[in-house]
Amino acid sequence: MKKYITLLLFATLTFAFTACDDETEPGGTAVEKMAGTWYVTWEYKNAQGKWEDALGGTVEVNTYNTAANVPTEMWLREGYLLRTAIKVSTDYNARTFEAAEQTIAVSPAMWGAPEITLSITDGKVLAGAATTPSGMPADSIVFFVNVQGDDTYKVAGFRRTGFPADE
């Protein structure tokens, strides 16, 4: 019995000392500088041709890597109007993204149909180009959403900072 206790203690200590590896770099994802949580506004062009707030405030958008974890694609998820994730093509070096016509399921109460076709164009992530409500610099995101080939919306905002004043 003493032999088993000694063996168990040795195995536990061996595991404990090998599990504490401080030199391993965790790494990131293939689109890490484009990924994040963003607070954005949806705008449309009014009759005078000026961009006007479509929702009366900000909504949350998330961008993150696909399972393939490659720099040529990422997911863009908007949970308020679209309520779905859309796979977009990315140029990671230029920090740009787009999605050609995609048909997605939506809330018929919001859009008048169970599905809509949309395209995302001119998507960009700009490092340090936004100013948050607290006055701090943050990364900026901007893209255009064309719905059914008719209505175009500008979606723009800043990366979530985690500070209460920016929430």
N, C-alpha and C positions, 0 to 999 in steps of 0.2 A: 504494500500500500504506500509506503514511504517513497518507493521508486516512482510511482505514478504521480504523486504530489510534486516531487522534484521535477519530473518531466513536464508536468502541466505548468509549473512556475517558470521553468526555462522557456517554454513555448510562449507564454504570456509576455515575458520580458523581451524576448526576441521580437515579437510582433510590435510591442510598444516602442522599441527603439527604431525599428525600420519604418514605422508609420509616421514618424515625425521628420519628414524630409523637407527642410526649409529651402532647398535649392531648386526645387521644381517650379518652373514658370507655368502658370495656369494657361497662358495664351488667350486668344480671343477668337472671334468668329471672322469669317471672310468678309463680312460687311459691317464690322464693329463701329466704324466711324459714321456710318449712315443709320445705324440701329438706335432705337430709343423710344421713349414716350414723348409725344409732342402735344402741346396745347395749340390748337389751330382755330381759325375762323373760316367759315364758308362765306364767300361773297359772290354776288352776281352783278351784271351790268344793268343799271337802271335805264330809264328812257333817255336820260341825258348822256349816257355812255360812261358814267362813273361807277366804280365798284362800290357796292353797298352790302352791308352785313345781312346775310340771309337768315341767320338763326338768332341774332340778338345776344351772342356770347360765344365762348369757346367750347370746343369739344376735344376729346382725346383721340389721338391717332397713335398707333404703335407700328414700328418698323422693326423687322427682325429677320435673321437668316433662315433659309429653307433647310430642310433635312440634308440636302446635298452639300450645304455649307460651302458654296462657291461664290466668287465675287461678281458673278454675272446675273444673279437673281436674288430677290428678297421678298418677304411678305409685307404688305401694307394693310393694316387692319384699322378700319374706321367703324366704331360701334354705335354711332348715333343715327346717321342717315342711311348708310349702306349696310351696316350690321353684318359685315362679312370681311374676310381677308382676301386680298387680291394679290396674285403673284405678279411682280413687276420685273422687267429686265433692267439691269443696272450696268453702269460703267463706273466701277468703283474708283478708278483713278480720277475721273472727272467729277465724281459724286453726283451723278445724274441718274434718273430712272424714268421709265415709261411702261405703259401696257396698252397694246392694241386692243381693239374691240373685244370685250369679254362680257358674256351674259351671266348675270348673277341673280339669285333669288333675293327679293326684297319684301318689305312689308307693303301689301297692296294699299293699306290705309294711307301710307305716306306718298307712294309713287303712282297709285292708280292702276297698277298691274303687278302680277306676282313675280315678274322678271323684268329687268332692264338691261340694255346693252350700254356699256360705258367704255371710255378710253381715258387713260391718264397720259398727259403730255407735259413736256417741259419741267419734269420733276427735278429739283435740285436740293442738296443739303449744303449749306454755306457755313463754314466754321466761323464762329464768333460774330456773325452778322446781325444777330437779333439783340434787342435790349428787353429784358424781362420787366414785369410790373415793379419789381423792387429796384430796378435801375442797373442790374448786373448784366454783363454780356453773356450770351448763350448762342449755341448753334441755331441756325434758322432752317426751316423747310418751306418749300413752296412748290405747288404743282397745280395743274388745271385738270378738271374732270369734265369730260363732255358726255352728257347723258342722251342716249337715243339719237345722237347726231344733231341735236337741236340746242339744248341748253348747256352753256359752259359756265362752270363755277371755278373761282380761284380759291384754293385752299392754302393758307399760309399761317405760320406760327413759329414757336420756339421750342427747343428741347426742355423737358422738365428738369428743373434744378433740384427739387426736393425741399427748397426753402418755403416755409409757410406763406410768406408774402407773395410768392409766385404761383401758388396753387389756385 
